[in-house]
Amino acid sequence: MILLSTVQSLFLALGQVALKFAMNRVAGASFTWAFLREQLVNWWWLASGGCMAAATLLWLYLLRHYSFSMVYPMISISYIFGMLAAIFIFHEAVPSLRWLGVLLIMGGVILIAK
């Protein structure tokens, strides 16, 4: 279950990263054919959707085979992946207070997993 939850969380975080890239390519939203054509060739939308679909399928499997009270907190592993993406992909500075918050959440996940 821990491995599946980690993979599900990784797909979830990758989907969010791809969504951020997709949104960065959206100059200004309008209800024009030119805007729609531009979005149809924005492959980041497809990458985001694919990752989200994979995360959803794994989530459905986890819900089917494990208790909700166990698997739901496990997806908070995605917070770690999100923080790492912020640093290594988007080159953001992440303050230590945010890391402390993530560590506290992960401590709770460890307690639940035991």
N, C-alpha and C positions, 0 to 999 in steps of 0.2 A: 504494500500500500504506500509506503514512504517513497519508493522509486516512482510509482505511477503518479503520485501527487506532485513530486518534483518535476517530472516531465510535463505534467499538465500545467503547472505554474510557469514553467519555461515557455511553453507555447503561448500562454496568456500574456506574459511579459513581451515576448517577441511580437505578438499581435499588436500590442500597445505601441511598441517602438515603430513598427511599420505604419501604424495609424498616425503617429507623430510626423513621420516622413511624408506621408500622403497629405496631411494638413499643411505642412510647410510648402508644398507645391501648389496649394490653392491660393491664388492671388486675391481674388475677390469673388464671393459667391453671387451668382446672378442666374436668373431663369432664362438663359439663352442657349441656343443650340451650340454655339461656340464653346461656352462653358462646359456643357455636357460632353461634347466631343473631347475636350481637354481632359476631363476627369476619366473618360473611358480608356485613355492611354496612360493614365497614371497607375503604373503597375504596383505601386505601394498599396493601393486599395485591395488588389488581388492578394498580395502577400499578407496583409492584415486579415482579410477574410479567411484565407486558408489556415493561418495560425489559430484564429479564433474558432474555426470549425474543428480543428484537431483538438484544441483545448476543451471544447464543448463535448466532443465524443468521449474523450477520456473522463471528463467530469460525469457524464451519464453512466459510464462503466463504474466509476468509483461509488456513485450514489447507489447503484444497483447492488453492489457486492459488499459494501462496508457501511458501518453506522454513520449517520449524518453528523452526530456529535464528534466523531473522530475525523472524518474527512474534511469537514468545512474549515476548521482551524488550520488544517494542513496547507490549504491553498494560499495562506499568508506567506508562504515561502516566496511567492511572486514579488513581495516587497523587496527582498534581497536582490532579485534579478533586476527589478526596476531601478534600484539605487545604483547597481553596477552599470546598468545601461546609461543612466544619467551621467556617470563619471566617464566611462570609456567611449561611449558613442556620441553623446551630446556635449561632452566636455564641461559639465556643470560642476560647480563647487558644492559639495554636500557637507553642511555643518555637522559637527560632532553631536549636537542635540538630536538631529534626525537619526543618526546612526544609533544613538542610545535608545530611541523609540523603537527602531527595528530590532535591536537586540532584546529589548523587553518582550516584544511580540514573539520573537523566536524562542525565547525562554519559555513562554507559555506553550508554544508548539511542542517543545521537547517534553514538557510536563504532560501534555495530552497524549503524546505518542507512547509514553511508557505505560 
